[in-house]
């Protein structure tokens, strides 16, 4: 006589394919509806990280970098020395002038990323 199923063994939601969301065919237990969906899911999991875009020819990395003076905390675009304090500035990251407030801002600040994660 078969054992009764426990309530934790019963799936409450209808099973769907993890790749396309379609209903799974009845029968044996599976996660994907077809071999094509299984391959699609594999490719998504093993997709290489997007390569960084190379700089356009003739431009240096410094041209699009925001720097900040540690003394007066002024920000400069492409300027590694503070003209007021005559001190070297530290690099904050790639950025530019904010179109709305005209202040120097980095891309990481716009996207709320921690610059140490990049």
Buried (B, 14 or more C-beta within 10 A) or exposed (E): EEEEEEEEEEEEEEBEBBBEEEEBEEEEEBEBBBEEBBEBBEEEEEEEEEEEEEEEEEEEEEEBBBBBBEEEEBBBBEBEEBEEEEEEBEBBBBBBEEEEEEEBBBBBBEEEEEEEEE
